[in-house]
Amino acid sequence: VFFMLSRWEEHISTEKDKYQRFPGKASLAVKCGFIHRPVVNEYAELLWTLLVKSGITIPRKERTFKVVPTNDIDRVFHPLNPVFLFAQMFYARKGVKPMKHVINFLRNKENTNVYDWLLNVSENNNCTSRFYFMSNGESHFDNNYSLGDKYLQQIISKIDRRGHHIGFHPGYGTFNNPDLWKSQ
């Protein structure tokens, strides 16, 4: 159980994929064919059965299933706004950001209202969602937004007002860089 839950094999393995992560195909679960089995749950059930057969009669805690939707916010799409685009061009650190914003908007029109949709789906199903936002990303895999952005702050405020949770989504390079993790 410790081996499976701690992911110890990921820590000790020298095998890495092109992103320097432990590849799933190298896991014991894949190699031994039990990747789709809940072996930790099976072990717990086996232990409980053995305890009961041994005469131990402590009451078992009842568990209930709960859906907890999580949303990693990698990109934020603003409503197409000429004032916003001008400000992006004026303040952008990289000259491609304004054009990137226009292209993203045209490709992903539905994403501008995705937060309301996610909140509504969660609330209609009696769930409280978690939204994880990134900060100061350094690679092209990281966020395209600033936590100080007024539009984003409105989104975060709306999520909070509606009773959902807001959290930290670590950036791409944080998995092996504790200093970057702390700074973000």
C-alpha positions as CSV (number, residue, x, y, z in Angstrom):
1,V,0.0,0.0,0.0
2,F,2.8,2.4,0.9
3,F,4.6,1.6,-2.4
4,M,1.4,2.3,-4.4
5,L,0.3,5.5,-2.6
6,S,3.7,7.1,-2.1
7,R,4.6,6.5,-5.8
8,W,8.0,5.4,-4.5
9,E,8.9,3.9,-7.9
10,E,8.7,7.3,-9.5
11,H,11.2,8.7,-7.0
12,I,13.8,6.0,-7.4
13,S,13.5,5.4,-11.1
14,T,16.1,6.8,-13.5
15,E,13.8,6.2,-16.5
16,K,12.3,9.5,-17.7
17,D,10.2,10.7,-20.7
18,K,11.1,13.7,-22.9
19,Y,9.7,16.0,-20.2
20,Q,11.8,14.5,-17.4
21,R,8.8,12.7,-15.8
22,F,8.4,9.1,-14.8
23,P,6.7,7.3,-17.8
24,G,3.6,5.4,-16.9
25,K,4.7,2.5,-19.1
26,A,7.6,1.9,-16.7
27,S,5.4,1.4,-13.7
28,L,5.0,-1.9,-11.9
29,A,1.2,-1.7,-12.4
30,V,1.6,-1.5,-16.2
31,K,4.4,-4.1,-16.4
32,C,2.4,-6.6,-14.2
33,G,-1.0,-5.8,-15.8
34,F,-2.9,-4.4,-12.8
35,I,-3.0,-0.8,-14.0
36,H,-6.8,-0.8,-14.1
37,R,-7.4,-2.5,-10.7
38,P,-7.8,-0.6,-7.4
39,V,-5.2,-2.8,-5.7
40,V,-4.9,-0.6,-2.6
41,N,-8.7,-0.9,-2.1
42,E,-8.4,-4.6,-2.7
43,Y,-5.7,-4.9,0.0
44,A,-7.8,-2.9,2.4
45,E,-10.8,-5.2,1.8
46,L,-8.6,-8.2,2.3
47,L,-7.2,-6.9,5.5
48,W,-10.7,-6.1,6.8
49,T,-11.9,-9.6,5.9
50,L,-9.0,-11.2,7.7
51,L,-9.7,-9.0,10.8
52,V,-13.3,-10.0,10.9
53,K,-12.5,-13.7,10.4
54,S,-10.0,-13.4,13.3
55,G,-12.9,-12.3,15.6
56,I,-12.2,-8.5,15.7
57,T,-15.5,-6.8,15.8
58,I,-14.8,-3.1,15.7
59,P,-17.4,-1.2,13.7
60,R,-16.4,-0.2,10.3
61,K,-16.5,3.5,9.4
62,E,-19.1,4.1,6.6
63,R,-17.7,5.9,3.6
64,T,-19.7,8.0,1.1
65,F,-18.8,8.9,-2.4
66,K,-18.4,12.5,-3.3
67,V,-17.7,14.2,-6.6
68,V,-15.0,16.9,-6.3
69,P,-14.5,18.6,-9.7
70,T,-11.1,20.2,-10.2
71,N,-10.2,22.7,-12.9
72,D,-6.6,23.6,-13.8
73,I,-6.7,27.0,-15.4
74,D,-3.8,26.9,-17.9
75,R,-5.1,29.7,-20.2
76,V,-7.5,32.6,-19.7
77,F,-9.4,33.9,-22.7
78,H,-10.6,37.5,-22.4
79,P,-13.6,38.7,-24.3
80,L,-12.4,40.4,-27.4
81,N,-12.0,44.0,-26.4
82,P,-10.1,46.7,-28.4
83,V,-9.1,48.5,-25.2
84,F,-7.6,45.2,-23.8
85,L,-5.8,44.5,-27.0
86,F,-4.3,48.0,-27.1
87,A,-3.2,47.7,-23.5
88,Q,-1.6,44.3,-24.3
89,M,0.3,45.8,-27.2
90,F,1.4,48.7,-25.1
91,Y,2.4,46.7,-22.0
92,A,3.4,43.3,-23.5
93,R,6.8,42.0,-22.7
94,K,6.7,39.9,-25.9
95,G,5.4,41.3,-29.1
96,V,3.4,38.2,-29.9
97,K,1.0,38.3,-27.0
98,P,-1.7,40.6,-28.6
99,M,-1.8,38.5,-31.8
100,K,-1.8,35.3,-29.8
101,H,-4.8,36.7,-27.8
102,V,-6.7,37.4,-31.0
103,I,-5.9,33.9,-32.4
104,N,-6.9,32.2,-29.1
105,F,-10.1,34.2,-29.0
106,L,-11.1,33.2,-32.6
107,R,-10.2,29.6,-32.0
108,N,-11.9,29.3,-28.6
109,K,-14.9,31.7,-28.6
110,E,-16.8,29.4,-26.2
111,N,-13.9,29.6,-23.6
112,T,-14.7,33.2,-22.7
113,N,-17.7,32.0,-20.8
114,V,-16.4,28.7,-19.6
115,Y,-16.2,29.7,-15.9
116,D,-19.9,30.4,-15.7
117,W,-20.6,27.1,-17.4
118,L,-18.3,25.2,-15.0
119,L,-19.8,26.9,-12.0
120,N,-23.4,26.2,-13.2
121,V,-22.6,22.5,-13.9
122,S,-21.1,22.1,-10.5
123,E,-23.9,23.9,-8.7
124,N,-26.6,22.0,-10.7
125,N,-25.0,18.8,-9.5
126,N,-24.6,19.9,-5.8
127,C,-20.8,20.0,-6.1
128,T,-18.2,22.5,-5.0
129,S,-15.5,22.9,-7.7
130,R,-11.8,23.7,-7.2
131,F,-10.1,26.1,-9.6
132,Y,-6.3,26.1,-9.7
133,F,-4.6,29.1,-11.1
134,M,-0.9,29.5,-12.2
135,S,1.4,32.3,-11.5
136,N,4.6,33.7,-13.1
137,G,5.1,30.8,-15.5
138,E,8.5,30.7,-17.3
139,S,8.0,28.2,-20.1
140,H,5.7,28.1,-23.1
141,F,3.7,25.4,-21.3
142,D,2.8,27.8,-18.5
143,N,0.0,30.3,-18.2
144,N,-0.7,33.1,-20.6
145,Y,-2.1,35.4,-17.9
146,S,-1.1,37.5,-14.9
147,L,-2.9,37.0,-11.5
148,G,-3.0,40.8,-11.4
149,D,-5.1,41.1,-14.5
150,K,-8.4,42.8,-13.7
151,Y,-10.5,40.4,-15.8
152,L,-9.0,37.4,-14.1
153,Q,-9.5,39.0,-10.7
154,Q,-13.2,39.4,-11.6
155,I,-13.4,35.7,-12.5
156,I,-11.6,34.7,-9.2
157,S,-14.0,36.9,-7.2
158,K,-17.0,35.3,-8.9
159,I,-15.7,31.8,-8.2
160,D,-15.2,32.8,-4.5
161,R,-18.6,34.6,-4.2
162,R,-20.3,31.5,-5.5
163,G,-18.7,29.4,-2.8
164,H,-16.1,27.4,-4.8
165,H,-12.5,26.9,-3.9
166,I,-9.4,28.7,-5.4
167,G,-6.0,27.1,-5.3
168,F,-2.5,27.0,-6.7
169,H,-1.6,25.3,-10.0
170,P,2.2,24.8,-10.1
171,G,3.9,25.7,-13.3
172,Y,5.7,23.4,-15.7
173,G,9.2,23.6,-14.2
174,T,8.2,23.3,-10.6
175,F,8.2,19.5,-10.4
176,N,11.9,19.4,-9.9
177,N,12.7,23.0,-8.8
178,P,11.7,23.8,-5.1
179,D,12.8,27.4,-5.5
180,L,10.5,28.0,-8.5
181,W,7.7,26.3,-6.6
182,K,8.2,28.7,-3.7
183,S,8.4,31.8,-5.9
184,Q,5.2,30.9,-7.7
